[in-house]
Amino acid sequence: LIASCTACGAKSAGASQEQVDQVYQMGIQIGMAFQIKDDLFDYQPHGLIGKPTGNDIKDKKFTLPLIYALNQADPSRRKSMIRKIKNGNRSQHVVNEVVLFVKDMGGIEFAKAKMQEYKTAAMDILYSFPESPSRNSLRDLVEYTVSRKK
């Protein structure tokens, strides 16, 4: 979505096809960073973001922090965690157990690092364009994407 929006904006502003393609790629990077940030909210304490912790876990969604944690776990622990998530037990106890597992296995830190990689890739593309009010606005969007609190 973000990639399409950035490309349409560039096209409507008269950018060349090469520039539109670059801005589209930048939008992909921004979108990936945005999604990872959204995934990370699932592991924050309830009061910090205004929504309950573990919604993705309760909905049986395997997001980047969880996927990474599962890949780091030994086979028996991985199987046990997958079973707990897939069984649809929406109890807070199970959610807390999964959150702790993801944190212990480095899933949060991995996702944060990956989000920063996407941010850097977006900024690299953005800074290939001359300074302008549009570039500054897009820079602010990229910064907001990774620093937002909700």
C-alpha positions, 0 to 999 in steps of 0.5 A: 500500500505504501509503495503504491501510494509513494509511486502514485505521488511521484508519478503525479508530480512528474517524476521519470519512470526510473524515479517512480520505480525508486520511490516504489522500492522506498515505499516497500521498505517503509511498509516493511518497517511499518509492519514490523513495528506493528508486530512489535506492539503485540509484545508491549505492555497493555497500557503503553499502546492502548490495546491489549498485549497478544492480539496477534497471538490470540488470532494465531498470527505468526509474526516476525518476532515469533517466527524468529523465536521459533526458529531459534528454539530446539525442536521440542520447545518449538513444537510445544509453542506452536501447539499452544498457539494453534490450539486457539487457547486465548487465555492471558496465561498462554499469551504471557508465556508466548511473549516471554518465549519470544523475548527470551529467544531474541525475537524482539531484538531481531525484529527491531534490528530488521525494522532498522534495516528497512528504515536505512534502506528507505532512507538510502533511496530517499537521500538519493533525491535532491533536498526538497520539501517533499523529501523532508516530508518523506523523511519525517514519515520514515522516522515516524514509522519506526518511532511511533508509539501506537 
